[in-house]
Amino acid sequence: MEVVAEGLWGLADYHENIGEFGKAVKCLEAICQTHVSFLPIVEVKTRLRIATLLLKHTHNVNHAKSHLERSQLLLKSIPSCFELKCRTFSLLSQCYHLVGAIPPQKHILYKALDLIASSPQEVAVKLWSCNFNSQLANALVIEGDYQSSISALQSGYLSATEISYPDLQMFFATSILHVQLMQWDDGSSVERAINKCDEAWESIDPNRRGQCLGLLFYNELLHIFYRLRICDYKNAAHHVDKLDAAMKADMQKMMEVQQLTSEIDALNQSLSRPDLPPRERSALSGRQLQLQERLKKIEGSSLTSKDSLEPAYFGNARRAWGDNLVLAPAPMDGEWLPKSAVYALVDLMVVILGRPKGLFKECVKRIQSGMQIIQDALVKLGITDGVREVDLQHSAIWMAGVYLMLLMQFLENKVAVDLTRSEFVEAQEALVQMKDWFTRFPTILQACESIIEMLRGQYAHSVGCYSEAAFHYVEAAKLTESKQMEAMCHAYAAVSYFCIGDAESSSQAIDLIGPVYQMKDSFAGVREEASLHFAYGLLLMRQQNFQEARNRLAKGLQIAHNHMGNLQLVAQYLTILGNLALALHDTVQAREILRSSLTLAKKLYDIPTQIWVLSVLTALYQQLGERGNEMENDEYRRKKVDELQRRLADAYSSIHHIELINKVKLEVQQFHELDIKRATEGQSMRINLDIPESIGLSAPLPVQSSSRLIDLDPARRGKRKI
């Protein structure tokens, strides 16, 4: 009978290799369904094979789970078969994970760890210990048990250390850092985890590091998230540059592989000709051998193992070599995110760090690149026009969530760039896209609701609708669980209320800004502090306390310049400080400050801030009696005002304008929310991004009539789970 099984296994291999997965499964199921009994071990191997095929190439998790549960029962009666038992435990754990059955998943993993504890502590046993501890840590994170998750990861790290696998140690070090970033009990714990990652990376042989591309991206991105969280933008930039270089080098390598493969295919076709002269055949064969050696050398510099435990990447067909970023050796071979998502993330990081510096040309290019990557991935997941949350296969929900959240962050940054450059109609279109995606996928994108409300406030404020802006900022504050986000929204709302200018609005602004200003020292980074100084400085100006306002604003400027490198925020701080210097009759300093501010505003194409600076400069020239400068300056200001009015008119006449500013919250229908939440949280340990970035505050117009505030930058994002 074993001969029959071997034959059916071989036939299944044939059908799998040509992509006929249904026929492959039928061949294997014939072994399980026959009336003739096979040896238990033959049936176990067959069922494992069926489960692997189903998980890799279909959405039928329950069918795979049934085969694995039957395999587990059969293995109970067999005293040996350690490897088969471990493979069954691991794949069954993945099935429970995919259907959101976390308690059974934990139960099966604890049984697996009991098997490990009772086995000889050989290298293979330690590797399986790493596998099970990694899966257990992920399950514990889903339940919010961060401390137990870290303990499981530390056990995995210990096993990796005992068998001297530096890259596996690195895998667990980065996983611990990821959980620490999610938990964020205190900054010192996260910093220790950062240092541990640095030590683990240095312990890997330099020649080996080139083969650990997945770990490089994972580690560097986690470092960036940490730096962004504490607003250490300068050090974050170093990591982004490193990632960008690695991404471009890998893309170049993949292009070379594609070219070599195409050339080898062409040679094979030529060599298949029966009438080929011997001398030409010999030359072509030599060339073929050279190309194959080059291809082998390139493909050999990868962690990917042919013995890997399929199917770490669920619900999609087998991907070609180089399409994934492996994090650890077999029997792990998991990945954090698909390569396309990681590449999109690198583009996003370039945008997040480049936008505050005014590098808009590069930002626009990266936004387009990242969004194209995401749109292609969504199409492969079956998400086309008209597809909604309720239409998704359960197994596609998590991966769809990854790409949809990335898409929303690109759109958010596009809104930020467009508003800074007074491209109001383009900002409208991006914001409407965000609303439409949220309406179609309300549970998956639930964390974006407060962001959309905040951006509606930003848009309304930028086009002078201050009452509507304040409404949306306050709504955004209500929708978030993040204290940082709430504080920022209150600061934004206060600035909008100040712009309205009447006594009641000023009172509302004071009620908002007073309490959050007292909290400024409690935040992890400096974004909130910088923006709160700005809003509080406006309050002190309203109260005619110019000297104290100057002190607070100077402090905020120092933070914006030294820690954030945010040119728009610096320009707006300089403008208001120039305004104050003029009010205090310090005309020399006022002239110097305002010229610097105008230079920055021009660099950013920030028309409202330019108008604001020019208005203050006109007042300065009037005070100094410089009639020529006053007339020249005011003529330039009028041109800018006319340009802004044309852009505002286009925005007001758009069909989207009223929809965006209306004092109405988003109303959406929730679809099978529990199932979707389970699926989207299912890989949270691997893909929680927590990218703390936003488009920020806004600033006032001229001296006595601070009737308009324009976009001031970053601060916002609280915990966001992809």
C-alpha positions, 0 to 999 in steps of 0.5 A: 500500500505504501507504493500506492501512497507514493504514487499518489503523492507523486501525482499530487506533486505534479499537479501542484507544480503546474498549478492544479491545486484542486487536483493535487488535493483530490489525489491526496484525499484519495489516500484518506478516503480509501477503505483500505487502511494505510499505516497511520504515519502515511495518513498523517503525512498525507493530511499534513500535505493537504492542510498545507496546500489548502492554507497556501492556495485556498481560503478553506481554513476549516477544511485544513483544520479538520485534517490537522486535528485528525492528524493530531489524534493519529499521532497520539498513538505513535510514541516517536515522530517528533518532527511530524508532531511539531509540524502538526502543532504548528500548522494547527496553531496557525489555523486556530489563529486564522479563525480567531480561536485564540484559546484553542491556539494557546492550548495547542501551543502549550501542549507543543511546549510540553512536548519540547520540554520532554524531548532531548534538547537538540538543535532541532528541538530548540528550533521548534521551541523558537517556533512555538514561543513566537506563535504563543507570543503573538496569541498573547498580544492579541489578548493584550497580555503584553508581559506574558508575550514578552516572556514567551519571546524571551524564552525563544531568545534563550533557545536561540542563544543556546544553539548560537543562532545570531539571526534567530536571536535578532528575530526575537530581539526585534519582536520584543522591541515591537511588543515594547513599542505597543505596550509603551509602559515607560520609555526606558524599557523601550530604550533597553529593547532598542539597545538589545536589538543593536547588540544582536545585529552587531553579533551577526557576521557582517557577511551574513547580514546581507542575507538577513534583509527581512530582519534589516527592514524589520529592525530599522522600521521599528527603530524609526517608529521609536524615533518618531514616537519620541520626535527624534526626527534627526536620528530617524532620518538616518534609519530612513536613509539606510532603509531607502538604500537597502530597498533600492539595492534589492530592487536592482537585484530583483531586476537583475534576476528578472533579466537573467531569467529572461535571458536563460529562457531565451537560451533554452528555447534556442538550445531546443532547436534540433538543427542547431550547429554543434559549435553554436550549441556549445557557445550557447551552452557555455553562456547558459552555464555562466548565467545559471551560475550568476543567478544561483549566486544572487538567489543564494544570498537569501535566508529563504529555505526550501524546507520552510514550514509553509504557509506563513503567508496565508491565503495567497498563491506561492510567491516567486523567489524574492517576493517575501522578506523572511525573518528567521530560518526554518522551521519559522520562516515567517515574515512581518509584512509582505515585501510590497507592504514594506516597500510602501512603508519605506516610501511612507517614512520618506514622506513623513520625514520629508514633508516638514522640511518642504521636500514636496517634489520627493514627497509627491513622487513617494506618495504616488509610488506607495499608493500604486504599490498598495492599489496593486496589492488590493486588486490581488486581494480582490478589493476593486471598486464597489467591494466592501468590508462585508464582501471580504473572505475572512482570510483576506481581512488581515492583509487587506487591513495592512494595505488599507491602513497604509493607503490611508496614511499616504492619503493623509500625508497627501492632504497635508502637502496639498493644504500646505501648498494651498491646493485646496481642491486636490486636498478635498479629493484626497480627503473624500477618498479617505471618507469613501474608503472608511465608509466601505471598510468601517471596522478595519479602518476604525482607527482612522475615524478620528484622523478623518475628523481632524483632517476635516478640521484642517481643511475647514480651517485652511479655507477660513471656516473656523467654526466648522473647523473647531467642531471637527477638531472637538469631534476628533478629540472625542473619537480618539483613545490617545491622550496625545491626539486629544491634546493636539485636537484641543490645541487646534480647536483653540486656535480656530476659536481664536480666529473667530474672534468674538468673546464667546469663542475666545472663552471656549478657546481658553477652556480648551487650551488651559487644561491641556497646556498643563499636561504638556510635560507628560507626553513622550515627544515634543510635537504636542509641546511645540504646538501647545506653546503656539496655541498658548502664546496666542492666548497670552497675546489676546490677553495683551501679555506680550512679554510672556507670550514672547517667552512661550513662543520662543520656547516653542520655536526652539523645539520646532527648530532643534528637535522637529526640523519642521520648516512650516512650523518654524516659519509660523513661529517666526512670523508671530514672533516678528509680529510680537517684536513689532508690537514691542517696538523692536523693529530691528529684530522684527525685520530680521525675523520676518525676512527669515519667515518669508524665505521659508514660506516661499520655499514651502509654497505656503501662500497664506503664511506669505500673506501673513508675513507680508502684512506684518512687514507692511505694518513694519515699513509704515512704522519706520516710514519706509514708503517705497518698501511699504508700497512694493511689499503691499503690491506683492501682498495683493498679488498673493491675496488675489491668488489665494482668493482664486484658489479659495473660490475653486474650493468653495465651488467644488461639490465636495466643499459642503460635504467636508465642512458640514458639522456632521459626523461620519455615519457608517454601517458596521459589518460583522464587526467581531469577525473583522476585529479578530482578523485585523488584530490577528497579526498585531504583534507583527504589524502594529505600526504606531507611526506618530505623525500628523499635519498639525496646527495653524497660525494667525494672520497679521498683528491686530487682526489675527483673523486667520490661522494657517497650517502649522505642523506635526503632532497627533498619532496615538496608538494605531494598529494595522 
